Every structure is written in structure tokens, then in C-alpha cells.
Amino acid sequence: MSHYLGIDIGTSGTKTLLIDAAGNVIAEADATYPMEQPQPGWTQQDPEDWWKATVKTVRAVMRKSKCNPADIKAIGLSGQMHGSVFLDANDQVIRPALLWNDQRTAAECDEITQAAGGRKKLIKLVANPALTGFQAPKILWLRNNEKRNFDRLAKVLLPKDEIRRRLIGDYVSEVSDASGTLLLDVVNRKWSTALLSKLGLDSDLLPRVVESDEVTGTLTKAAAKTLGLTTDCKVVGGAGDCAAGAVGNGVVKKGVLSTSIGTSGVMFVHSDQPQYDSAGRLHTFCHAVNGAWHMMGVNLTSGGSLQWWVESVLQNLAGLSGKDVYQAATKEAQQCPAGSNGLLFLPYLNGERTPHADPNARGAFVGLNLTHTRGSMTRSVMEGITFALRDSLGIIQSLDVPVREIRASGGGSKNPFWRQMQSDVFGKKITTLKVEQGPAFGVALLAAVGDGAYKNIQSACKATIQVADQTTVDRSAASGYNKLFPIYRKLYSDLKDSMHSLSELQ
């Protein structure tokens, strides 16, 4: 029987799952690793940690499933987007990889915009403005700040594509993840030679790029032996984590939008044509669906804000640990009415992307008074995260993109209290799936398509993904949120100058 592996190289850990051809999850495993923060706003990781986690989790699912290695027909790869793995001519990692939430490249973003002839011309070339998280500014940062390392540079890979290199011995990316480098001609689904030339970068630095369901190679003898698989096992293109998660949620057709709350928060909507937000607040990327695109709003610190609040502030106060402290905090938040008694939280703890594109934005509680409790503050954090997602939803709807259904995933989908909050803040019904496995499941389906088990990813999703539950809008709560949201939106502009002054002191 044919089986397929989906491997998701995330920011905090790697998840691998094994499915059969019908989409049933047979086994899964996780492995975590650290993230370095050498300075405020800087984030980086050792790619070797990703490889060790990949080996550990693949071996774990094979052991749990007792599956015959010859039955593993293909692997799909997903991963954190935008990161930069710098390799020398001998495929040695030159320095720790800069991550998607690294904010050190503001000067390089200005350099790219100027080289392109301005923001509008840059968007015309690659469909997006220059943002600090993207890969292109990281390459320029290396050139501007670590010349010796840049002089050694032979290849730049995205995180999942570094794992691919270790699997198949070749340099390959695919269109959805490559869209987030700022170097892809998104409309034509190929590298932008025009922008590369303007930036003085050699196209040989980049891998070849394919569609997400294409086979990129098979396992080398060394990789097959290390993983306990065979050299007949294919590796398909896969997808960046946002596109992979959308595939795993069945967001592969017009009118369906997914909202995901993980470390970051994402609003993701399918599009049959490339569409743009002229102000550059949304990303326009190639979808993992062959010949389709998507628009996406990203909040850098969504679930990360709740994690900060619970683990850095409440952990010792609550006298609990692990999941217990999250459950206790949520229970306290539920005792507080919608709107947190007029308390607002700005979840900009590591800068912000949509809609502000501001690496120097900072978080804040606004409206505190003597009546507010710990529960009020927890609820305010959750509401602030959800308001940030509503910012993206509003931009998407302003472009006349139809949103008939919102599917929730990530940590925010597992909590009924937070699902209800999303429904009330968005003013729309929220649906969840019978099995929500995220990006790893999405790329496992892409692996099945690449192996020929399905005609295309749309048919794979139709056969394997089912809606489980629906959460409808509480009109009273929604009315209160509609009054608060304009105040929330105005706070950024009111506090921007102070945020920037404080960021300089940090």
C-alpha cells in the first residue's frame, strides 16, 4: 500500500506525519529545537537542528507505524518561510540562518526599494514591497555587514529546501515558498532576473524553482540509510508553511479563507489570478495549487503574544506549568466580558507586518484601570491578536475578494472560547475540520499528487478533508467588538512615534 510523509520544518520544531493514500493519518511525531536571539529583534537558528529533528521524527513515525520502507512512495516538505540558509561551495553552512521574524534588515529594505525605482515599481516586479522578514534583504545584509561570509557564499536556500538538499543532493525550491524571497516574478512564476540585476546579485545563488506538486528528485543512498527509507522514495516540491497549511485546510478554491494562529497569525485566501493590494499591506504569492495564487495577511506575533503573556508573565503567578497554565489563564479570561472592560492590547511584540510593515512597532496595553484583573488582561491579549487578524480580513474584503467561508486552524482553532471570539470579531461563521494537521498534512497530500495517487491537489483535498464543526456569531458580542475595533486601529498611529523612540532605547 502507498504511504506518504509530510515534514514541516517549523520555527519551534519539526512535525512529521505519515498518511495512507486515502488521507488517513497513520502516525506522527514532533521534535523541538531552540531559537537564538542575539539582539532584540534578531532571530536565527542552526540548520543542523532542523536536519536532526527531521531524522528523529521520520524514524519515529516509521517505528510507530511499522510501515514497510518500500511503501513510502513520496515525501512532501513544508517549512517556515523567508529564512536564509547561506552555503559555501562545499555546501557548508556559513553562519546561523536568519529567520522570518528577524528584523535586522530595515536598511536593506530601503536599499532594495531604491534600487527597484520605488515601492510601486518593486511591487510591479515581484508583487510585494520589501519587508524585513523576506529573504532578499537578508542576502544584502550579509553583503553589507559580514563581507567575509558573503565572499564565501555560493547558494542561498529556504529552510525546507536546505532539508531537501540533504535528502536529494540538489538545490530546488518551489513557487509558493520562493514567492517570499522577494526575488520571484510572482505573476510569471520564475526568478526575477530584472530585480536580481538591479541588486547586483547572481542568479546562480538561487535554486531552480518548480511547481509544488512536481517531483524534485529521489532520496540519495546516504539519506535513505539515515532515514530508514529507500532510494525509490520521491521528494515533491511541497510548499511554504502558510500555503501548505491552506492546502491541509482545503483552501484550494475561490471563496474559502483560512485563519491560522500559531507563533504568527495568518489570513490566507485563494485566488485564480494574481491580485494586488496597491498599498502593499497584503502579500501576493504563488499558491501551492498549480497555476493559482493567494493573498495573505501576516501578523508576526499572534500566538507568540499569548505565549509571552502566559509563560513569561503568568507562569509563576499561577503556580502552574505547561498546558495547565494556558487552561487556567483561558478560564480566567472567560470570566471577563467581551471587550475586556475597555482594555486593548496591541500584539506588536516583535514589530508588525500586516498592515503596518513596521519592524519598530511595539506592544502595549491601553486602557488599564483599577478594576482590571489578570483575566481581563489575558482576554485583552487574545482579543488584540484577533483584532490584528481582522485588519487583514478587512483589506482582503476591500479588494472585492469573496469570502464565503472561514476555516480556523492552529492553536486558535482548538479552543472553543477563541473560536467564538474569532467568529464575533470577524462577524462570520467559523468552521473547523474533522482532522486538522496543518502544513505537514498539506504537503503529504502534495506528495500523493506528485506520486500520481490523485489528479491534482483539488481532488486530493475533496477526497480527504471534511468540515467537522461550525461556530456562529454572537450578535451582542460582535456589536461590542465593532465599537472597539476602530479604537484599536487608531492606536497604532497614535503611538507610532513613541514606539519608535522606545525601540531605539532597546
N, C-alpha and C positions, 0 to 999 in steps of 0.2 A: 504493500500500500504506500502511496506517495505521501510524504510529510514535508512540512516547510518550517524553516526557522525565521523568526523576526528578531532582530537585535537592535535595541535602541540605546545609543551611547549618550546618556543624559548628562546634565550638569552635576548632579549629586551622586549619580550611579548609573549602572548599565542594567537593563532588563532584557532578558531573552525569553521568548516563549516558542513553543512547538505546537503547530496546528496540523490537523489532517486536511485532506482535500475538501472536506465539507465545511471547514472553518471552525471545527471544534478544537478548543484549547486542550491539549494533552498534558502539557507540563510547562512550568515557568520557574524562573529563578532571577534573583537580584543580587548585585554586588555594589557596594558603595566605595567612594574614594573622596579625598579632600580637595578643596579649592583654596589656592593661595591668594591672599590679598596683601601684597607687599606695601601698598599705599592705599589710602581712601580712594575708592573709585577704580582701582586696578584689580583685575581678576585674571588668574592664569592657572593652568593645570599641566601635569606631566602626562603626555600621551601614552607613556608606558603603563600608566594606571588603567587607561581605557582598555588596552590590549589584555592586561592581566584579568580585568573584570570580564572581558569577552570570553576568554578561555575558561574561566571559572564557571560562568553561567551556562555556556554551551555544554560543558561537561556535566553540569548539574542536571540540566533538563534531559540529557541523554541517559543519565543514570536513573533519574526518576521515572522516565517513560519506558525504559528498557527497549527502546526502539532500535531496530537494526540500522546501523550506519548507512547501509546502501539504500535505505528507504528515504533518507533525507535528500530530496531532489534539488532543492534550491534554498538560498538564504537571501533575505531582504534586509537592507541596512537603513537605519534611521539614526539621527543624532542631533545634538544641539547645533543650531545654525551659526553661521558667521565666524566661527573660531578659526584661528590661523595656526596651522602646523608648518613650521619652517624646517625644510630638509636641505642638507648639503648634497653634493654629487654622489656621496656614498650612502644616501638615504638615512643618514644620522640626524636626529632631531637637534637643531642648533640651540634652541632655548625653549623654556616653557611656552605652551600655546596660549595666546591671548584669546579670551572668551567673548561671547556675545554681549555680556553685560559689562565689559571693560570700557571705561570712559576716558582713557588717556589720550584720545586722538582728535580732540576738538580742533587743534591747529591744522591737522592733516585734512579734516573735512573741509575747512576753508580753502586749503590748497587745491583740493580736487574740484570744488565748485568754481574757483577762479580759473583753473586750467581748462575746464569744460566750457567756459564763456558765460558762466552764470547758472543760477539754480534751474531756470526754465530749460536751458539748453542741455543741462545734465539730465533732467527728467526725460527729455526727448531722446537722449542717447540710451539710457538704461532704465527708464520708467520710474526712477526713485531719486530722492535727494540724498546727499551724503550725510550719513548718520554715524555716530561714534562706534556703534556696535558692529558695523559692517566690516568685511574683510579688507577691502581696498585701502581704507585709512590705516589699517594695521601694517600693511606692507610698507606704506610710506613712512609710518612711524619707525619701523625698523631701519629704513634707509636714512631717516633724519637723526636717529638717536643711538643706533647701535651699528655703526658703519662696518665694523669688522664682521659682525654677524651677517649683515646684508651682502657683503662681498663673498661670503660662503654660500649664499642662497642659490639653490638650484630648482626647487619646487616648493609651491605653497598648496597645502591641501586643507580641506574642511575636516572636522573631527571624524565623521563617519567614513570619509574617503581615505583617511590615514589607516583606519581598520581594514578597509577594502585592500589597500596596498599590501598589508600584511597577509591578507587572505589569498589574493590572486597574483601579486607581484607586478601590478600595473597601476598607472595613475589615471583614474577615471572619476568623474563626478556625474551628476545628473541635473536636469534643468531646474527642479524646484529648489534645491539647496544652493546651486550655483547662482540663482537669482539674487540671493542675499549677500553675494560678494561685492555688489555694485559694479561688477565688471562684465555682466552678461547683458547682451542685447535681448531684453526680455520678449519683445514682440517677435523677433525672428529666431529666438531660442538658440543663440550661439554667442560666443565671446565677442565683445565689442572691441574690434581692432581700432576703431576710431578713438575710444577713450583710453585704451592702453597706450596708443601712440602719444596722446596729449599728456599722459602721466609719465612718459618715458620708461614704461615697463615692457619687458619682453614677454610675448605671449607664450614662450616656452616655459615660463614659470608655472603655467596653469595646466591642469589635466585636461584630457579630452572630455567632452560632455555629451551625454546621451539622454534618451527619454527614461522615465522612471521604471518602466516595466521591461526595459531591454536587459539582456544578459550581458554582463561586462567581463565575464571570464569564469573559470572554474578554480577550485582550490589547488594551490600548489601542494607538492608532496609534503613539504615541511608543515604547512598549515593544517592539512588533513590529518597528519600524525598528531600534531599538538591538540587538535580539537576532538580527535576520535571519530573523524568522518572519512569520506572517500574523495578521491580526486575527480570523481564524476559530478560532484555537487556544484551546481551553478551558483553564481552570485549576481543578482539583478541590481539595477541602478538604485532602487529604493527611493528615499525622499528625506528632505529636512523634516525635523520633528513636527512642525506645525502642519505641513501638508500630509505627512504620514498619519498624524492624529486625525486629521479630517477624513482621510480615506478610511481609517478604522472606525469612524463615526458615520460613514456612508454619505459624507458631504461631497458627492461627486456629480451633482446635478444642480441646475438652476433653482433658486428659491429656498435652498436649505443653508442655514448658517450654523456654525458651531461656536460655542463659547467654552474656553478651557481655562481653568485656574490651576496652575501648577506654581513653580517658582515665579514665572512670569504669567501674565494674563493675555489671552489671545481671542480676538473676534475674527472669524475666518469665513469668507463667503465665496462660493464657486462662481465663475464667470466663463461664458463661452467665448468671449472676446476680451482682449486686453483693455481695461478701463482704468482711468487715472483720476486721482484727486489732485486737482491743479495746484493745491497748496502743499502737496507732498506729505500730508499727515498720515495717509494710509500707504502701506506697501502694495505694489502691484508686482506679483511674482508669477512665474510659470507654475501650474498645478502639477501634481503627480499624475493627473489624468492626461493622457496623450492628446496634445492639441488643444488643451484648455488652460485657463489662467485662474488666479484667485486674487482677491484683495484681502488685506489683513491689517487690523489694528493691534498694536502690541503695547502692553503696559509692563514695564521692566520688573516691578517688584509687587506682584499681586499676592500669591500665596506666600511669597517671601516676606511680605509685610506682616502677615499673620504669624508666620514662623518667628520672626524677630520679636513680635509682641509677646507671644506665648513663651518662647524658650529663653529670651534674654531678660524679659521683664517679669513675667508671671511665674516662672518655674519655681523659684524659691518661695515666693509669696503663697502659692497654692499648696506647697508641700507635696507636690505630686511629680511624676516623671513620665516621659514617653507619651503614649496616646492618652493616658489618663488626664493629663493637664489640658489637652485640647478638648476633651469631653467636658471637663469641669468648666473651662472657660466658655464653651458654647452654651452650656446650661445656664450660666450666669447671664450671658448675653440675651438669651430668650426671655429672661425676666424683665428686660427693658423694652419699652415700646418702640415701634418703628420710628426711625429718625433720631434715636438715642437722646431724646430730650434736648434737641437743638445742638448736639455736638457733632462736628465734622472732622474727618481725618483725611489728609492728603497723603496718598501712598507713594510718595516720590523719594524713597529712601536711598535709591542709587541712581538719581536722575530719572528722566522720563522720555519715552519715545512718542507714543501717540497720546494726545495730539500736539504736544509741545516741542518735541525734538530738542530737549534741553538737558544736557548732562549735568548741569549745575542746579537743577531743581532739587528741592529738599522736602522732606516730610514734615507734617505739622498736625497737631490737634488744635482746632479753633472752636471757641465757644464754651470752654470749660467753666463750670461754676461749682459751688459747694454742694450741690445736690447730686452731682455725677458720681457714679460708683465705678468699681472695676468692671462690672458687667456693661455699664454704659460705654466705657472705653473700648472694650472688646467688640461690642456691637458696632461701634463707630468705625473701627478698623475694617470690619467685614463690609460695612456699607460703603466706606471710601473706596475699597477695592472694586466693588460692584458699580459704583458711580463712574470709576475710571473706564470700565468696560462699556458703560453706556455712552461715554464720549465717542468711542469707536463706532458703536451701533448707529449713533446719530449721523456721523459722517457717511457711513455706508448708505443709509436711507436717503440722505440728501442727494446722492448720485443716482436716485431712482432705481437702485438695485432691489429687486423684490426679495423680501424676507418673509416667507410663509411659515417657516418652522425653525425654531432654535433648539439645537441639541447640546446639552451640557455634558462636559467631561472634565476629567481631572479631579482634584480634591474637592472643588466646589460642587461637584455633582453627587458626591457620596453622602453629603449631609442634607437631610430633608429641609432643615431650617434655612440653609444657604440657598438651596434650590428655590424655596419660596421667596426668599429675598431677591433673587435674580428675576424671577417672574414679575414681582411687584415693581422693581426698579426699571426693568425693561418694558413693562406693560404688555408682555407677551407670554403665551403658553410655553413652558419649558418641557422638553421630552428627554428621557434617558433611555438607554439601550439595555437589552437583556444581559449582554456581556460587554463591558467597557474595559478594553485592554490598552487603549491608546496607540501611540506610534508603533510599538512592536507588532501589534496585530495588523495595522495598516500595511506595513512592509512585508509581513508574512503573506498577506493577500497578494501584494505585488509580486512576490516570489512565485506564488501559484500561477499568476497570469504569465509571468516570464517562462515558466515551465510548460505552459500550454494547457493547464487544468481549466482555465476559463478563457473566453474570447477576449475579454477586456476587463478593466477594473470595475466598470459599472455593473457588469453581470456578476462579478465576484461579490460585490457588496450586496446586490439584490438577493443573492442566494444565501448569504451568511449573516446578515445584520438585521436585527428585529428590534422595534421600539418596545420598551417594557412598561414605561410609566409616563404620566403627564402631570404637570403641576400648573394649575390655573391661577390667574391673577386675583389677588385680594384687592378689590377696588378701593377700599378705605386706606390701606397701606400705600397703594400706588398713588393716591391723591396726595398724601403727605410727602412722598418722595418727589413728586412733580414740583412741589413748592420748594423743597430743599435743593434740588439739582441746580437751578440757576445760581444759587448762592455758592454752591460747591464750585461751579465752573468759573465764577468770578474771582475766587480766592487766589488762583494761580497768578493772575495778572496783578492783583492787589499786593501779593507778597513776593513777586519775582525779584525785585531789586534787593530785598532783604535776604532772600535765599542765596543769591549770587554773592553778596557780601560775606555771608556766613560760610559759603563753600570755600572762599579764598582763605579763610582762617583755619579751615580743616586740612 
